[in-house]
Amino acid sequence: MVDRPDSRVRVGPGNAQSLLAQNVVTSLAHGSFSTPTPYGDRRTNAQIREFCQFLAHEWEGDRHHSYAVPSRGKSSAWSRAVNGKWAAVGLADAVSKYAWSGKGFSESKAELDRFAADLQSAIRRESNDEVCAILQAIMHWGGVDNKYRQKRTFEWIERNADEISAKISKAVHLIKDEQASLKLFDGVNLIMNSTMTKIVSLADPEQMLVIYDGRVAGALGFFVARFAEERAIHQYDIADQLLFAVDREAKRTPETNRIHFPALFGKARDRCHASMVRWASQLIGHVAKECQASPREIEAALFMWGYSVAEFSDRRFGSG
C-alpha cells in the first residue's frame, strides 16, 4: 500500500464520466494502491476532469515561475546561460526555455526519438545484447549512469540481460493496461524508478508513457496544490489520483499548509512509481489533447517547472 497522508478517498464502482478518470479509478482499484475518496465516482471524476482543464489552461496561462540555478556543479553551464535565474510565464513558455545538457527541446526530443526508434527495434527483434547497450546509452543521456547511485538498476538489468526485451515489454504493457495489476513491480521481477521511467517511456511504441521523475512529480504537485488553494479544497477532498507521489528533496517538495503528498520512495516503491507513471501518463495525455500539444511537450514543460518549487512550498496558504 502507498501511504497517503490524510487520505480518506473512497472510489466506488462504475458511472465514470470521463475516460481519463475511469482509467485512473480502475488502475487504482486493480493496482491495490489505496483506498478511498469521501465522495463517489461522479464527484471524483468531475474533479479530475476539472484539474485537467486547469492544467491545460496553464499551457498558455500567465502564471509566473522562477528559481535560482546554482552556478556550481552540473548546472553551471545552464546557470551561465540564464544569468543564474530561470523564469517562465506559463507552461508553453517553459518548453521554449527547456534546457538539458546544453540543448533545447527540439534537439533533445530528436535524441529521444532516435533512442526510442533504436530501442523499440531491438526489442522487436529480441536482440537482448543490443537492448542492454541502448539502455546504457539512455542512462548516460539522462545523467543516471552512476554505477554506485544506480546500483539497483544496473544489477536488475544485468540479472535479466538474457530476457531484457521481454521484461521491458511486460513493464510497458502492464502500465498501459488500466485494468492490469502492478504487483509484478516488486523490485525483483520488475523494477520502477526515475531511471526506468525513461526506459519504459522510450520503449512504448505509442510514446504515451511519460518520464516520471522528481522534477515532473514536483511540478504536478505544484499545480495540484495551486488548484486546491485557488478553490479552497482541503486534503480530504482531493481525489486520491491527484495526490502524486513526490521525492523528498527540499526544493522539489510542493507541500503547503493545506495539501500534503505521499513519498515517492519507501515501502512498495517500485509499485508506487509504476502507478505514478500510469496516472501521470493518462492525465498528461488528456491535457496534451486539450492543448493541442504532444505529451512529450507537456512532460518537458513540467520537467523545467519542477526543478524547484521550494518558493511555493515555503509560502503560507492564501498569499501571492
C-alpha positions as CSV (number, residue, x, y, z in Angstrom):
1,M,0.0,0.0,0.0
2,V,1.1,3.5,-0.6
3,D,0.8,5.7,2.4
4,R,-1.4,8.7,1.7
5,P,-1.3,11.4,4.4
6,D,-4.8,12.4,5.3
7,S,-6.1,10.1,2.5
8,R,-9.8,9.3,3.0
9,V,-10.8,8.9,-0.5
10,R,-13.2,6.2,-1.5
11,V,-13.5,5.0,-5.0
12,G,-16.8,3.5,-5.8
13,P,-17.9,1.3,-8.8
14,G,-18.9,2.4,-12.3
15,N,-20.6,5.5,-13.6
16,A,-17.3,7.2,-14.8
17,Q,-18.0,10.4,-16.6
18,S,-14.7,10.7,-18.4
19,L,-12.4,8.1,-19.9
20,L,-9.4,9.5,-18.2
21,A,-11.0,9.4,-14.8
22,Q,-12.4,5.9,-15.4
23,N,-9.0,4.7,-16.4
24,V,-7.3,6.1,-13.3
25,V,-10.0,4.8,-11.0
26,T,-9.8,1.4,-12.5
27,S,-6.0,1.5,-12.3
28,L,-6.2,2.4,-8.6
29,A,-8.5,-0.5,-7.8
30,H,-6.5,-3.1,-9.7
31,G,-3.1,-1.8,-8.6
32,S,-4.2,-2.2,-5.0
33,F,-2.7,1.1,-4.0
34,S,-5.1,2.9,-2.0
35,T,-8.4,3.1,-0.8
36,P,-10.6,5.8,-0.8
37,T,-12.3,9.3,-1.5
38,P,-15.1,10.8,0.6
39,Y,-17.5,11.1,-2.3
40,G,-18.4,8.7,-5.1
41,D,-17.2,8.3,-8.6
42,R,-19.1,11.1,-10.1
43,R,-17.6,13.8,-8.0
44,T,-14.1,12.2,-8.2
45,N,-14.3,12.1,-11.9
46,A,-15.6,15.7,-12.1
47,Q,-12.6,16.9,-10.0
48,I,-10.1,15.1,-12.2
49,R,-11.7,16.5,-15.3
50,E,-11.6,20.0,-13.7
51,F,-7.9,19.6,-12.8
52,C,-7.1,18.5,-16.4
53,Q,-8.8,21.7,-17.7
54,F,-7.0,23.7,-15.0
55,L,-3.6,22.3,-16.2
56,A,-4.5,22.8,-19.8
57,H,-5.2,26.4,-19.1
58,E,-1.7,26.7,-17.6
59,W,-0.3,25.9,-21.0
60,E,-0.9,29.4,-22.4
61,G,-1.5,30.9,-19.0
62,D,0.1,33.8,-17.3
63,R,1.4,32.2,-14.1
64,H,5.0,33.3,-13.4
65,H,7.5,30.8,-12.0
66,S,11.2,31.3,-11.4
67,Y,14.1,29.9,-9.4
68,A,17.8,30.3,-9.0
69,V,20.1,28.0,-10.9
70,P,23.3,27.1,-9.0
71,S,26.5,28.4,-10.5
72,R,28.5,25.4,-9.5
73,G,28.3,21.7,-10.3
74,K,26.4,20.1,-13.1
75,S,24.2,23.1,-13.6
76,S,27.0,25.7,-14.0
77,A,26.7,26.0,-17.8
78,W,22.9,26.3,-17.6
79,S,23.3,28.9,-14.9
80,R,25.6,31.0,-17.0
81,A,23.2,30.7,-19.9
82,V,20.3,32.1,-17.8
83,N,22.4,34.5,-15.7
84,G,21.7,32.5,-12.6
85,K,17.9,32.5,-12.8
86,W,15.4,30.6,-14.8
87,A,11.9,32.1,-15.4
88,A,8.9,31.3,-17.4
89,V,5.3,32.6,-17.8
90,G,3.0,29.6,-18.4
91,L,3.9,26.0,-19.5
92,A,4.3,26.7,-23.2
93,D,7.0,29.3,-22.3
94,A,8.6,26.7,-20.1
95,V,9.1,24.4,-23.1
96,S,10.6,27.3,-25.1
97,K,13.2,27.6,-22.2
98,Y,13.9,23.9,-21.9
99,A,17.5,23.0,-21.3
100,W,19.2,19.7,-20.9
101,S,23.0,19.2,-21.4
102,G,23.1,22.5,-23.3
103,K,20.4,21.6,-25.7
104,G,16.9,22.9,-26.2
105,F,13.7,21.0,-26.5
106,S,13.8,20.2,-30.3
107,E,17.3,18.9,-30.1
108,S,16.6,16.8,-27.0
109,K,13.4,15.4,-28.5
110,A,15.3,14.4,-31.6
111,E,17.8,12.5,-29.5
112,L,14.9,10.8,-27.6
113,D,13.2,9.9,-30.8
114,R,16.4,8.2,-32.0
115,F,16.8,6.3,-28.8
116,A,13.1,5.3,-29.0
117,A,13.4,4.0,-32.5
118,D,16.6,2.1,-31.8
119,L,15.2,0.6,-28.5
120,Q,11.9,-0.4,-30.0
121,S,13.6,-2.0,-33.0
122,A,16.0,-4.0,-30.8
123,I,13.1,-5.2,-28.5
124,R,11.0,-6.3,-31.5
125,R,14.0,-8.4,-32.7
126,E,14.6,-9.6,-29.2
127,S,18.2,-8.6,-29.6
128,N,18.9,-8.5,-25.9
129,D,22.6,-7.5,-26.1
130,E,21.7,-4.6,-28.3
131,V,18.9,-3.6,-25.9
132,C,21.3,-3.6,-23.0
133,A,23.7,-1.4,-24.9
134,I,20.9,1.1,-25.7
135,L,19.8,1.2,-22.1
136,Q,23.3,2.2,-21.1
137,A,23.3,5.0,-23.7
138,I,19.9,6.2,-22.4
139,M,21.1,6.2,-18.9
140,H,24.2,8.2,-19.9
141,W,22.0,10.7,-21.7
142,G,19.7,11.0,-18.7
143,G,22.7,11.5,-16.3
144,V,21.7,8.4,-14.4
145,D,24.6,6.1,-15.2
146,N,26.5,6.4,-11.9
147,K,27.0,2.7,-11.0
148,Y,27.0,3.5,-7.3
149,R,23.9,5.6,-7.2
150,Q,22.1,3.4,-9.7
151,K,23.4,0.1,-8.4
152,R,19.9,-1.5,-8.0
153,T,19.0,-0.6,-11.6
154,F,22.3,-1.9,-13.1
155,E,22.0,-5.1,-11.1
156,W,18.5,-5.7,-12.3
157,I,19.5,-5.1,-15.9
158,E,22.5,-7.5,-15.6
159,R,20.4,-10.1,-13.8
160,N,17.8,-10.0,-16.6
161,A,20.1,-9.4,-19.5
162,D,19.0,-12.7,-21.3
163,E,15.4,-11.7,-21.3
164,I,15.5,-7.9,-21.1
165,S,13.4,-7.4,-24.2
166,A,10.5,-9.4,-22.7
167,K,10.9,-7.7,-19.3
168,I,10.7,-4.2,-20.7
169,S,7.8,-5.1,-23.0
170,K,6.0,-6.5,-20.0
171,A,6.6,-3.4,-18.0
172,V,5.2,-1.2,-20.8
173,H,2.2,-3.4,-21.3
174,L,1.3,-3.5,-17.6
175,I,1.5,0.2,-17.1
176,K,-0.6,1.0,-20.1
177,D,-3.3,-1.6,-19.3
178,E,-5.5,0.3,-16.8
179,Q,-7.0,-2.9,-15.6
180,A,-3.7,-4.8,-15.0
181,S,-2.4,-5.3,-11.5
182,L,1.0,-3.8,-10.9
183,K,2.1,-6.4,-8.3
184,L,4.9,-7.6,-10.6
185,F,6.7,-4.4,-9.8
186,D,8.1,-5.9,-6.7
187,G,11.7,-4.8,-7.1
188,V,12.7,-8.3,-8.2
189,N,10.6,-9.4,-11.1
190,L,10.1,-5.8,-12.4
191,I,11.5,-2.5,-11.0
192,M,10.5,1.0,-11.5
193,N,12.3,4.2,-10.6
194,S,13.2,7.5,-12.2
195,T,15.8,5.8,-14.4
196,M,13.4,3.0,-15.5
197,T,10.7,5.5,-16.4
198,K,13.0,6.9,-19.1
199,I,13.4,3.4,-20.4
200,V,9.7,2.4,-20.5
201,S,8.8,5.8,-21.9
202,L,11.1,5.3,-24.9
203,A,10.1,1.6,-25.2
204,D,6.5,2.5,-25.6
205,P,5.6,2.3,-29.4
206,E,2.8,4.9,-28.9
207,Q,5.0,7.2,-26.9
208,M,2.2,7.8,-24.4
209,L,4.1,6.9,-21.3
210,V,5.8,9.9,-19.6
211,I,9.1,10.1,-17.8
212,Y,8.0,10.4,-14.1
213,D,11.0,11.7,-12.2
214,G,11.4,14.1,-9.2
215,R,11.0,17.2,-11.4
216,V,7.8,16.1,-13.1
217,A,6.4,14.9,-9.8
218,G,7.2,18.2,-8.1
219,A,5.6,20.2,-10.9
220,L,2.4,18.1,-10.9
221,G,2.3,18.5,-7.1
222,F,2.8,22.3,-7.5
223,F,-0.2,22.6,-9.8
224,V,-2.4,20.3,-7.7
225,A,-1.6,22.4,-4.7
226,R,-2.4,25.6,-6.7
227,F,-5.6,24.0,-7.9
228,A,-6.6,23.2,-4.3
229,E,-5.5,26.6,-3.0
230,E,-7.5,28.6,-5.6
231,R,-10.6,26.5,-4.9
232,A,-10.2,26.2,-1.2
233,I,-10.2,22.4,-1.4
234,H,-8.9,20.6,1.6
235,Q,-6.7,17.5,1.8
236,Y,-9.6,15.1,2.4
237,D,-11.5,16.5,-0.6
238,I,-8.7,15.9,-3.1
239,A,-9.1,12.8,-5.2
240,D,-6.5,10.2,-4.4
241,Q,-5.4,10.1,-8.0
242,L,-4.3,13.7,-7.8
243,L,-2.0,13.1,-4.7
244,F,1.1,12.5,-6.8
245,A,4.0,10.9,-5.0
246,V,7.0,13.2,-4.8
247,D,10.6,12.8,-3.7
248,R,11.7,14.5,-0.5
249,E,14.4,16.8,-1.9
250,A,13.6,20.1,-0.3
251,K,13.5,22.2,-3.5
252,R,11.1,19.7,-5.1
253,T,8.6,19.2,-2.3
254,P,5.4,21.1,-3.3
255,E,3.6,20.7,0.0
256,T,1.6,23.5,1.5
257,N,-0.3,24.0,4.8
258,R,-3.3,22.6,3.0
259,I,-2.1,19.8,0.8
260,H,0.4,17.0,1.6
261,F,1.8,14.5,-0.9
262,P,3.0,10.9,-0.3
263,A,6.6,10.0,-0.7
264,L,7.8,8.5,-4.0
265,F,10.3,6.3,-2.2
266,G,9.9,3.8,0.7
267,K,7.7,0.8,1.1
268,A,6.4,-0.7,-2.2
269,R,8.4,2.0,-4.0
270,D,8.5,0.1,-7.4
271,R,4.8,-0.5,-7.5
272,C,4.2,3.1,-6.3
273,H,6.4,4.5,-9.1
274,A,4.8,2.3,-11.7
275,S,1.4,3.6,-10.6
276,M,2.6,7.2,-10.8
277,V,3.8,6.6,-14.4
278,R,0.3,5.2,-15.2
279,W,-1.7,8.0,-13.6
280,A,0.6,10.8,-14.9
281,S,0.6,9.4,-18.4
282,Q,-3.1,9.3,-18.6
283,L,-3.5,12.8,-17.2
284,I,-0.8,14.3,-19.3
285,G,-2.2,12.6,-22.4
286,H,-5.6,14.1,-21.8
287,V,-4.1,17.6,-21.1
288,A,-1.9,17.4,-24.3
289,K,-5.1,16.8,-26.4
290,E,-6.7,19.8,-24.7
291,C,-3.7,22.0,-25.5
292,Q,-3.1,20.5,-29.0
293,A,0.4,19.7,-27.9
294,S,2.3,16.4,-27.6
295,P,2.6,14.5,-24.3
296,R,6.4,15.0,-24.6
297,E,5.9,18.8,-24.7
298,I,3.8,18.8,-21.6
299,E,6.3,16.5,-19.8
300,A,9.2,18.8,-20.9
301,A,7.3,21.9,-19.5
302,L,6.7,20.1,-16.2
303,F,10.3,19.0,-16.1
304,M,11.6,22.5,-16.3
305,W,8.9,23.9,-14.0
306,G,9.6,21.3,-11.3
307,Y,13.3,21.9,-11.0
308,S,12.4,23.9,-7.9
309,V,9.1,24.5,-6.3
310,A,10.5,25.5,-2.9
311,E,9.3,29.1,-3.1
312,F,5.8,27.8,-3.5
313,S,6.1,25.3,-0.7
314,D,7.5,27.9,1.7
315,R,4.7,30.3,1.2
316,R,1.8,30.4,3.6
317,F,-1.6,29.5,2.1
318,G,-3.5,32.3,0.7
319,S,-0.5,34.6,-0.1
320,G,0.6,35.7,-3.5
